[in-house]
C-alpha cells in the first residue's frame, strides 16, 4: 500500500470511535493524527498537551497555535516528570514512568468527560528505536492509530504536505530529558540550561539539532550539512552555552543522530 491507501486504512481505524482525546505535542505525528481524526469523526476531539520542565515553552506556544489552526478543543495539563519516582534518576526505562504518569492523567480526563478512546502518535519507525514508553502505552490501553495503519514518519510527512499542514517539514523533536546520558541525574536547572541554548540555536536558523549535556560540557549536534554553518557561528554558540552555565562547548563532528 502507498501512503494514500494507508490514509484510508487510518480513517477506518479512527472511525471506530465517536469521540477521542489525543495526546498532542504539536509535532509532525500528533498534528497529522489530529487532522485525520477531525477529518474522520468531526470536532468531537479534545487535544491534551502536558506542560512540564522537559517540554520547552516555545513548543507549548506552537502547540497552542496549531490547535487553533486545526480548530479543535485544546486543554493544557501539568505533568511534572521530575516529581515521578524513577524519572529524575535518569534510568534507561525513565520513559516508561513518564508515559505512565501522562496517560494515566489523560485516561482520567477521558473517563470523567466520557470520551471513547485516547490516541497517541507513535508511527512504525518508533518500533525500530528503544522506546520503553511504548510498554506503558499498551498497559494503559492507549490507541496508536498511525502505528496500526502502518504509517512511517516519511509517509506522514507526505500526507501532511498533501493536506498543507504546517508541521509537514517540522524537525523531529524529543523531550529535553533525552539530552542527558543515562545515569546523570536530571534537574530543573539542567533542563533550563539546555532549553536556553537550543532556543538560541533554533533562532539562528538551524534545522535539526540537539544539545547533549555531559556535566559541564555541552555537545552540540547539527545536521551534517549545517556543520560548516555551525563552525562559522562558533563564537555565538560558545557564548550562548557559557551564559547558560556550561563550562565547555564542543561541536560533534558526527552530526545529529537520534539516541546519541
Phi and psi restraints in degrees (value plus and minus 20) as a CYANA .aco file:
   2 UNK   PHI    -108.5   -68.5
   2 UNK   PSI     159.5   199.5
   3 UNK   PHI     -85.9   -45.9
   3 UNK   PSI     -49.0    -9.0
   4 UNK   PHI     -89.2   -49.2
   4 UNK   PSI     -59.5   -19.5
   5 UNK   PHI     -84.8   -44.8
   5 UNK   PSI     -59.0   -19.0
   6 UNK   PHI     -86.8   -46.8
   6 UNK   PSI     -48.6    -8.6
   7 UNK   PHI     -85.8   -45.8
   7 UNK   PSI     -57.2   -17.2
   8 UNK   PHI     -83.8   -43.8
   8 UNK   PSI     -62.8   -22.8
   9 UNK   PHI     -82.4   -42.4
   9 UNK   PSI     -62.0   -22.0
  10 UNK   PHI     -78.8   -38.8
  10 UNK   PSI     -66.5   -26.5
  11 UNK   PHI     -83.4   -43.4
  11 UNK   PSI     -54.2   -14.2
  12 UNK   PHI     -84.8   -44.8
  12 UNK   PSI     -60.1   -20.1
  13 UNK   PHI     -90.9   -50.9
  13 UNK   PSI     -60.9   -20.9
  14 UNK   PHI     -85.2   -45.2
  14 UNK   PSI     -56.6   -16.6
  15 UNK   PHI     -85.9   -45.9
  15 UNK   PSI     -26.3    13.7
  16 UNK   PHI     -91.5   -51.5
  16 UNK   PSI     -34.5     5.5
  17 UNK   PHI    -139.6   -99.6
  17 UNK   PSI     128.6   168.6
  18 UNK   PHI    -116.0   -76.0
  18 UNK   PSI     -46.8    -6.8
  19 UNK   PHI    -166.0  -126.0
  19 UNK   PSI     121.5   161.5
  20 UNK   PHI    -163.1  -123.1
  20 UNK   PSI     123.9   163.9
  21 UNK   PHI    -125.2   -85.2
  21 UNK   PSI     116.5   156.5
  22 UNK   PHI    -138.6   -98.6
  22 UNK   PSI     107.1   147.1
  23 UNK   PHI     -89.1   -49.1
  23 UNK   PSI      93.7   133.7
  24 UNK   PHI    -139.6   -99.6
  24 UNK   PSI      95.9   135.9
  25 UNK   PHI    -120.4   -80.4
  25 UNK   PSI     -38.0     2.0
  26 UNK   PHI      67.9   107.9
  26 UNK   PSI     -10.3    29.7
  27 UNK   PHI    -106.9   -66.9
  27 UNK   PSI    -194.2  -154.2
  28 UNK   PHI     -77.7   -37.7
  28 UNK   PSI     -70.6   -30.6
  29 UNK   PHI     -91.2   -51.2
  29 UNK   PSI     -69.1   -29.1
  30 UNK   PHI     -89.2   -49.2
  30 UNK   PSI     -50.5   -10.5
  31 UNK   PHI     -88.9   -48.9
  31 UNK   PSI     -65.8   -25.8
  32 UNK   PHI     -83.1   -43.1
  32 UNK   PSI     -62.9   -22.9
  33 UNK   PHI     -81.9   -41.9
  33 UNK   PSI     -59.4   -19.4
  34 UNK   PHI     -84.6   -44.6
  34 UNK   PSI     -63.3   -23.3
  35 UNK   PHI     -81.1   -41.1
  35 UNK   PSI     -68.1   -28.1
  36 UNK   PHI     -83.4   -43.4
  36 UNK   PSI     -56.7   -16.7
  37 UNK   PHI     -87.9   -47.9
  37 UNK   PSI     -63.8   -23.8
  38 UNK   PHI     -84.4   -44.4
  38 UNK   PSI     -58.7   -18.7
  39 UNK   PHI     -82.7   -42.7
  39 UNK   PSI     -44.7    -4.7
  40 UNK   PHI    -116.5   -76.5
  40 UNK   PSI     -68.0   -28.0
  41 UNK   PHI    -136.3   -96.3
  41 UNK   PSI     -15.0    25.0
  42 UNK   PHI      65.4   105.4
  42 UNK   PSI    -174.6  -134.6
  43 UNK   PHI    -110.7   -70.7
  43 UNK   PSI      -9.1    30.9
  44 UNK   PHI    -100.8   -60.8
  44 UNK   PSI      35.7    75.7
  45 UNK   PHI    -152.6  -112.6
  45 UNK   PSI     117.3   157.3
  46 UNK   PHI    -140.0  -100.0
  46 UNK   PSI     103.6   143.6
  47 UNK   PHI    -110.6   -70.6
  47 UNK   PSI     110.9   150.9
  48 UNK   PHI    -142.1  -102.1
  48 UNK   PSI     103.3   143.3
  49 UNK   PHI    -135.1   -95.1
  49 UNK   PSI     113.3   153.3
  50 UNK   PHI    -116.0   -76.0
  50 UNK   PSI     102.4   142.4
  51 UNK   PHI    -112.3   -72.3
  51 UNK   PSI     110.8   150.8
  52 UNK   PHI    -178.9  -138.9
  52 UNK   PSI     156.6   196.6
  53 UNK   PHI     -86.9   -46.9
  53 UNK   PSI     -42.1    -2.1
  54 UNK   PHI    -111.3   -71.3
  54 UNK   PSI     -20.5    19.5
  55 UNK   PHI    -135.9   -95.9
  55 UNK   PSI      88.3   128.3
  56 UNK   PHI     -78.6   -38.6
  56 UNK   PSI     127.3   167.3
  57 UNK   PHI     -81.2   -41.2
  57 UNK   PSI     -53.8   -13.8
  58 UNK   PHI     -90.5   -50.5
  58 UNK   PSI     -49.8    -9.8
  59 UNK   PHI     -90.0   -50.0
  59 UNK   PSI     -58.0   -18.0
  60 UNK   PHI     -82.7   -42.7
  60 UNK   PSI     -62.4   -22.4
  61 UNK   PHI     -84.1   -44.1
  61 UNK   PSI     -58.4   -18.4
  62 UNK   PHI     -85.9   -45.9
  62 UNK   PSI     -59.1   -19.1
  63 UNK   PHI     -81.4   -41.4
  63 UNK   PSI     -60.1   -20.1
  64 UNK   PHI     -82.0   -42.0
  64 UNK   PSI     -65.9   -25.9
  65 UNK   PHI     -84.8   -44.8
  65 UNK   PSI     -61.1   -21.1
  66 UNK   PHI     -89.5   -49.5
  66 UNK   PSI     -57.5   -17.5
  67 UNK   PHI     -83.0   -43.0
  67 UNK   PSI     -56.3   -16.3
  68 UNK   PHI     -87.8   -47.8
  68 UNK   PSI     -60.1   -20.1
  69 UNK   PHI     -82.6   -42.6
  69 UNK   PSI     -59.2   -19.2
  70 UNK   PHI     -96.0   -56.0
  70 UNK   PSI     -34.8     5.2
  71 UNK   PHI      39.5    79.5
  71 UNK   PSI      29.4    69.4
  72 UNK   PHI    -143.9  -103.9
  72 UNK   PSI     130.5   170.5
  73 UNK   PHI     -81.2   -41.2
  73 UNK   PSI     121.5   161.5
  74 UNK   PHI    -158.1  -118.1
  74 UNK   PSI     107.4   147.4
  75 UNK   PHI    -144.0  -104.0
  75 UNK   PSI     115.1   155.1
  76 UNK   PHI    -127.2   -87.2
  76 UNK   PSI     106.8   146.8
  77 UNK   PHI    -137.3   -97.3
  77 UNK   PSI     142.9   182.9
  78 UNK   PHI    -120.0   -80.0
  78 UNK   PSI     105.1   145.1
  79 UNK   PHI    -156.4  -116.4
  79 UNK   PSI      69.6   109.6
  80 UNK   PHI    -107.0   -67.0
  80 UNK   PSI      80.4   120.4
  81 UNK   PHI     -79.7   -39.7
  81 UNK   PSI     -51.8   -11.8
  82 UNK   PHI     -85.1   -45.1
  82 UNK   PSI     -36.8     3.2
  83 UNK   PHI    -109.0   -69.0
  83 UNK   PSI     -24.4    15.6
  84 UNK   PHI    -106.6   -66.6
  84 UNK   PSI     105.7   145.7
  85 UNK   PHI     -75.7   -35.7
  85 UNK   PSI     120.5   160.5
  86 UNK   PHI      57.6    97.6
  86 UNK   PSI     -19.8    20.2
  87 UNK   PHI    -112.6   -72.6
  87 UNK   PSI     -74.8   -34.8
  88 UNK   PHI     -84.4   -44.4
  88 UNK   PSI     -42.2    -2.2
  89 UNK   PHI     -88.8   -48.8
  89 UNK   PSI     -35.5     4.5
  90 UNK   PHI      42.9    82.9
  90 UNK   PSI      31.9    71.9
  91 UNK   PHI    -100.8   -60.8
  91 UNK   PSI     143.2   183.2
  92 UNK   PHI     -77.6   -37.6
  92 UNK   PSI     -44.9    -4.9
  93 UNK   PHI    -119.3   -79.3
  93 UNK   PSI       2.4    42.4
  94 UNK   PHI     -78.9   -38.9
  94 UNK   PSI     -53.9   -13.9
  95 UNK   PHI     -85.3   -45.3
  95 UNK   PSI     -45.9    -5.9
  96 UNK   PHI     -81.4   -41.4
  96 UNK   PSI     -64.3   -24.3
  97 UNK   PHI     -93.0   -53.0
  97 UNK   PSI     -55.8   -15.8
  98 UNK   PHI     -84.4   -44.4
  98 UNK   PSI     -72.0   -32.0
  99 UNK   PHI     -84.6   -44.6
  99 UNK   PSI     -55.3   -15.3
 100 UNK   PHI     -81.9   -41.9
 100 UNK   PSI     -63.3   -23.3
 101 UNK   PHI     -85.7   -45.7
 101 UNK   PSI     -67.9   -27.9
 102 UNK   PHI     -80.2   -40.2
 102 UNK   PSI     -71.7   -31.7
 103 UNK   PHI     -98.0   -58.0
 103 UNK   PSI     -39.0     1.0
 104 UNK   PHI     -86.3   -46.3
 104 UNK   PSI     -62.8   -22.8
 105 UNK   PHI     -82.4   -42.4
 105 UNK   PSI     -65.1   -25.1
 106 UNK   PHI     -87.8   -47.8
 106 UNK   PSI     -58.2   -18.2
 107 UNK   PHI     -80.5   -40.5
 107 UNK   PSI     -57.2   -17.2
 108 UNK   PHI     -83.1   -43.1
 108 UNK   PSI     -59.9   -19.9
 109 UNK   PHI     -84.3   -44.3
 109 UNK   PSI     -63.5   -23.5
 110 UNK   PHI     -81.3   -41.3
 110 UNK   PSI     -62.9   -22.9
 111 UNK   PHI     -87.3   -47.3
 111 UNK   PSI     -62.2   -22.2
 112 UNK   PHI     -86.9   -46.9
 112 UNK   PSI     -60.0   -20.0
 113 UNK   PHI    -120.6   -80.6
 113 UNK   PSI     -18.7    21.3
 114 UNK   PHI      58.3    98.3
 114 UNK   PSI      10.9    50.9
 115 UNK   PHI    -101.2   -61.2
 115 UNK   PSI     126.1   166.1
 116 UNK   PHI     -90.8   -50.8
 116 UNK   PSI     -56.0   -16.0
 117 UNK   PHI    -175.8  -135.8
 117 UNK   PSI     143.6   183.6
 118 UNK   PHI    -137.9   -97.9
 118 UNK   PSI     106.6   146.6
 119 UNK   PHI    -124.6   -84.6
 119 UNK   PSI     132.8   172.8
 120 UNK   PHI    -160.7  -120.7
 120 UNK   PSI     144.1   184.1
 121 UNK   PHI    -120.5   -80.5
 121 UNK   PSI       7.7    47.7
 122 UNK   PHI     -83.1   -43.1
 122 UNK   PSI     123.5   163.5
 123 UNK   PHI    -138.9   -98.9
 123 UNK   PSI    -198.1  -158.1
 124 UNK   PHI     -86.7   -46.7
 124 UNK   PSI     -47.1    -7.1
 125 UNK   PHI     -82.5   -42.5
 125 UNK   PSI     -48.4    -8.4
 126 UNK   PHI     -87.0   -47.0
 126 UNK   PSI     -37.6     2.4
 127 UNK   PHI     -92.0   -52.0
 127 UNK   PSI     -38.9     1.1
 128 UNK   PHI    -108.0   -68.0
 128 UNK   PSI     -30.9     9.1
 129 UNK   PHI    -124.0   -84.0
 129 UNK   PSI     146.2   186.2
 130 UNK   PHI     -98.5   -58.5
 130 UNK   PSI      88.2   128.2
 131 UNK   PHI    -151.0  -111.0
 131 UNK   PSI      58.3    98.3
 132 UNK   PHI     -82.0   -42.0
 132 UNK   PSI     -41.5    -1.5
 133 UNK   PHI     -85.1   -45.1
 133 UNK   PSI     -44.4    -4.4
 134 UNK   PHI     -82.7   -42.7
 134 UNK   PSI     -52.8   -12.8
 135 UNK   PHI     -83.0   -43.0
 135 UNK   PSI     -65.0   -25.0
 136 UNK   PHI     -84.6   -44.6
 136 UNK   PSI     -59.3   -19.3
 137 UNK   PHI     -79.8   -39.8
 137 UNK   PSI     -64.9   -24.9
 138 UNK   PHI     -87.4   -47.4
 138 UNK   PSI     -62.4   -22.4
 139 UNK   PHI     -80.5   -40.5
 139 UNK   PSI     -53.4   -13.4
 140 UNK   PHI    -112.9   -72.9
 140 UNK   PSI     -16.2    23.8
 141 UNK   PHI      53.8    93.8
 141 UNK   PSI       5.5    45.5
 142 UNK   PHI     -98.4   -58.4
 142 UNK   PSI     120.0   160.0
 143 UNK   PHI    -112.5   -72.5
 143 UNK   PSI     117.0   157.0
 144 UNK   PHI    -139.3   -99.3
 144 UNK   PSI      58.5    98.5
 145 UNK   PHI     -80.5   -40.5
 145 UNK   PSI     -57.1   -17.1
 146 UNK   PHI     -84.1   -44.1
 146 UNK   PSI     -60.7   -20.7
 147 UNK   PHI     -87.1   -47.1
 147 UNK   PSI     -62.1   -22.1
 148 UNK   PHI     -84.3   -44.3
 148 UNK   PSI     -52.9   -12.9
 149 UNK   PHI    -105.2   -65.2
 149 UNK   PSI     -16.2    23.8
 150 UNK   PHI      41.8    81.8
 150 UNK   PSI      16.2    56.2
 151 UNK   PHI    -109.3   -69.3
 151 UNK   PSI     111.7   151.7
 152 UNK   PHI    -112.2   -72.2
 152 UNK   PSI     149.0   189.0
 153 UNK   PHI     -80.0   -40.0
 153 UNK   PSI     -63.8   -23.8
 154 UNK   PHI     -82.4   -42.4
 154 UNK   PSI     -59.7   -19.7
 155 UNK   PHI     -87.9   -47.9
 155 UNK   PSI     -56.0   -16.0
 156 UNK   PHI     -85.3   -45.3
 156 UNK   PSI     -58.3   -18.3
 157 UNK   PHI     -84.9   -44.9
 157 UNK   PSI     -61.6   -21.6
 158 UNK   PHI     -81.7   -41.7
 158 UNK   PSI     -65.1   -25.1
 159 UNK   PHI     -87.5   -47.5
 159 UNK   PSI     -54.5   -14.5
 160 UNK   PHI     -84.8   -44.8
 160 UNK   PSI     -55.9   -15.9
 161 UNK   PHI     -88.3   -48.3
 161 UNK   PSI     -60.0   -20.0
 162 UNK   PHI     -77.8   -37.8
 162 UNK   PSI     -60.0   -20.0
 163 UNK   PHI    -116.2   -76.2
 163 UNK   PSI     -11.4    28.6
 164 UNK   PHI      37.6    77.6
 164 UNK   PSI      23.1    63.1
 165 UNK   PHI    -102.1   -62.1
 165 UNK   PSI     121.1   161.1
 166 UNK   PHI     -88.4   -48.4
 166 UNK   PSI     -33.2     6.8
 167 UNK   PHI    -116.8   -76.8
 167 UNK   PSI     -15.2    24.8
 168 UNK   PHI     -71.6   -31.6
 168 UNK   PSI     -61.4   -21.4
 169 UNK   PHI    -133.3   -93.3
 169 UNK   PSI      -1.5    38.5
 170 UNK   PHI     -87.3   -47.3
 170 UNK   PSI     115.6   155.6
 171 UNK   PHI     -80.6   -40.6
 171 UNK   PSI     130.3   170.3
 172 UNK   PHI     -85.6   -45.6
 172 UNK   PSI     125.8   165.8
 173 UNK   PHI    -151.0  -111.0
 173 UNK   PSI     125.1   165.1
 174 UNK   PHI    -152.2  -112.2
 174 UNK   PSI     132.2   172.2
 175 UNK   PHI     -79.5   -39.5
 175 UNK   PSI     136.4   176.4
 176 UNK   PHI     -81.8   -41.8
 176 UNK   PSI     -41.9    -1.9
 177 UNK   PHI     -82.0   -42.0
 177 UNK   PSI     -44.1    -4.1
 178 UNK   PHI     -92.2   -52.2
 178 UNK   PSI     -23.7    16.3
 179 UNK   PHI    -104.9   -64.9
 179 UNK   PSI     -22.7    17.3
 180 UNK   PHI    -135.8   -95.8
 180 UNK   PSI     116.2   156.2
 181 UNK   PHI     -86.2   -46.2
 181 UNK   PSI     124.5   164.5
 182 UNK   PHI     -72.5   -32.5
 182 UNK   PSI     116.2   156.2
 183 UNK   PHI      80.9   120.9
 183 UNK   PSI     -42.2    -2.2
 184 UNK   PHI    -104.7   -64.7
 184 UNK   PSI      99.4   139.4
 185 UNK   PHI     -78.5   -38.5
 185 UNK   PSI     119.0   159.0
 186 UNK   PHI    -120.4   -80.4
 186 UNK   PSI     109.6   149.6
 187 UNK   PHI    -145.7  -105.7
 187 UNK   PSI     144.0   184.0
 188 UNK   PHI     -81.8   -41.8
 188 UNK   PSI     -58.6   -18.6
 189 UNK   PHI     -84.2   -44.2
 189 UNK   PSI     -61.9   -21.9
 190 UNK   PHI     -85.5   -45.5
 190 UNK   PSI     -59.9   -19.9
 191 UNK   PHI     -83.9   -43.9
 191 UNK   PSI     -62.7   -22.7
 192 UNK   PHI     -84.2   -44.2
 192 UNK   PSI     -55.8   -15.8
 193 UNK   PHI     -83.2   -43.2
 193 UNK   PSI     -66.5   -26.5
 194 UNK   PHI     -86.0   -46.0
 194 UNK   PSI     -62.2   -22.2
 195 UNK   PHI     -79.4   -39.4
 195 UNK   PSI     -62.3   -22.3
 196 UNK   PHI     -81.1   -41.1
 196 UNK   PSI     -64.1   -24.1
 197 UNK   PHI     -89.0   -49.0
 197 UNK   PSI     -63.8   -23.8
 198 UNK   PHI     -85.8   -45.8
 198 UNK   PSI     -53.5   -13.5
 199 UNK   PHI     -81.9   -41.9
 199 UNK   PSI     -61.9   -21.9
 200 UNK   PHI     -87.0   -47.0
 200 UNK   PSI     -63.6   -23.6
 201 UNK   PHI     -81.7   -41.7
 201 UNK   PSI     -60.7   -20.7
 202 UNK   PHI     -79.4   -39.4
 202 UNK   PSI     -63.7   -23.7
 203 UNK   PHI     -91.1   -51.1
 203 UNK   PSI     -37.5     2.5
 204 UNK   PHI    -100.0   -60.0
 204 UNK   PSI     -26.6    13.4
 205 UNK   PHI      75.0   115.0
 205 UNK   PSI      -8.5    31.5
 206 UNK   PHI     -93.7   -53.7
 206 UNK   PSI     128.1   168.1
 207 UNK   PHI    -107.2   -67.2
 207 UNK   PSI     -94.7   -54.7
 208 UNK   PHI    -131.7   -91.7
 208 UNK   PSI     106.0   146.0
 209 UNK   PHI    -177.6  -137.6
 209 UNK   PSI     145.8   185.8
 210 UNK   PHI    -166.6  -126.6
 210 UNK   PSI     127.1   167.1
 211 UNK   PHI    -131.1   -91.1
 211 UNK   PSI      85.1   125.1
 212 UNK   PHI    -107.5   -67.5
 212 UNK   PSI     110.5   150.5
 213 UNK   PHI    -120.5   -80.5
 213 UNK   PSI     103.7   143.7
 214 UNK   PHI    -145.9  -105.9
 214 UNK   PSI      59.9    99.9
 215 UNK   PHI      44.8    84.8
 215 UNK   PSI    -137.4   -97.4
 216 UNK   PHI    -110.7   -70.7
 216 UNK   PSI     -16.7    23.3
 217 UNK   PHI    -123.0   -83.0
 217 UNK   PSI     110.5   150.5
 218 UNK   PHI    -122.0   -82.0
 218 UNK   PSI      99.2   139.2
 219 UNK   PHI    -126.0   -86.0
 219 UNK   PSI      91.4   131.4
 220 UNK   PHI    -114.7   -74.7
 220 UNK   PSI     102.6   142.6
 221 UNK   PHI    -123.8   -83.8
 221 UNK   PSI     106.9   146.9
 222 UNK   PHI    -143.6  -103.6
 222 UNK   PSI     138.3   178.3
 223 UNK   PHI     -75.0   -35.0
 223 UNK   PSI     124.0   164.0
 224 UNK   PHI     -74.0   -34.0
 224 UNK   PSI     -58.9   -18.9
 225 UNK   PHI     -95.1   -55.1
 225 UNK   PSI     -26.4    13.6
 226 UNK   PHI    -129.1   -89.1
 226 UNK   PSI     -13.1    26.9
 227 UNK   PHI     -83.2   -43.2
 227 UNK   PSI     -58.9   -18.9
 228 UNK   PHI     -83.5   -43.5
 228 UNK   PSI     -62.4   -22.4
 229 UNK   PHI     -82.6   -42.6
 229 UNK   PSI     -58.0   -18.0
 230 UNK   PHI     -83.2   -43.2
 230 UNK   PSI     -61.4   -21.4
 231 UNK   PHI     -85.5   -45.5
 231 UNK   PSI     -59.3   -19.3
 232 UNK   PHI     -84.7   -44.7
 232 UNK   PSI     -48.4    -8.4
 233 UNK   PHI    -120.0   -80.0
 233 UNK   PSI      -0.2    39.8
 234 UNK   PHI     -80.4   -40.4
 234 UNK   PSI     -55.6   -15.6
 235 UNK   PHI     -83.9   -43.9
 235 UNK   PSI     -61.1   -21.1
 236 UNK   PHI     -87.5   -47.5
 236 UNK   PSI     -62.2   -22.2
 237 UNK   PHI     -84.4   -44.4
 237 UNK   PSI     -63.5   -23.5
 238 UNK   PHI     -83.8   -43.8
 238 UNK   PSI     -67.2   -27.2
 239 UNK   PHI     -79.9   -39.9
 239 UNK   PSI     -63.4   -23.4
 240 UNK   PHI     -83.2   -43.2
 240 UNK   PSI     -65.1   -25.1
 241 UNK   PHI     -83.4   -43.4
 241 UNK   PSI     -62.4   -22.4
 242 UNK   PHI     -91.1   -51.1
 242 UNK   PSI     -55.5   -15.5
 243 UNK   PHI     -85.4   -45.4
 243 UNK   PSI     -51.2   -11.2
 244 UNK   PHI     -97.3   -57.3
 244 UNK   PSI     -35.5     4.5
 245 UNK   PHI     101.1   141.1
 245 UNK   PSI     -20.5    19.5
 246 UNK   PHI    -101.2   -61.2
 246 UNK   PSI     130.4   170.4
 247 UNK   PHI    -116.1   -76.1
 247 UNK   PSI     -57.7   -17.7
 248 UNK   PHI    -143.7  -103.7
 248 UNK   PSI     130.8   170.8
 249 UNK   PHI    -157.3  -117.3
 249 UNK   PSI     114.0   154.0
 250 UNK   PHI    -157.5  -117.5
 250 UNK   PSI     132.3   172.3
 251 UNK   PHI    -123.5   -83.5
 251 UNK   PSI      98.4   138.4
 252 UNK   PHI     -92.9   -52.9
 252 UNK   PSI      96.4   136.4
 253 UNK   PHI     -91.8   -51.8
 253 UNK   PSI     -36.0     4.0
 254 UNK   PHI     -97.4   -57.4
 254 UNK   PSI     -36.9     3.1
 255 UNK   PHI      60.0   100.0
 255 UNK   PSI    -197.1  -157.1
 256 UNK   PHI     -88.6   -48.6
 256 UNK   PSI     116.8   156.8
 257 UNK   PHI    -176.3  -136.3
 257 UNK   PSI     131.0   171.0
 258 UNK   PHI     -92.6   -52.6
 258 UNK   PSI     128.5   168.5
 259 UNK   PHI      49.5    89.5
 259 UNK   PSI       1.8    41.8
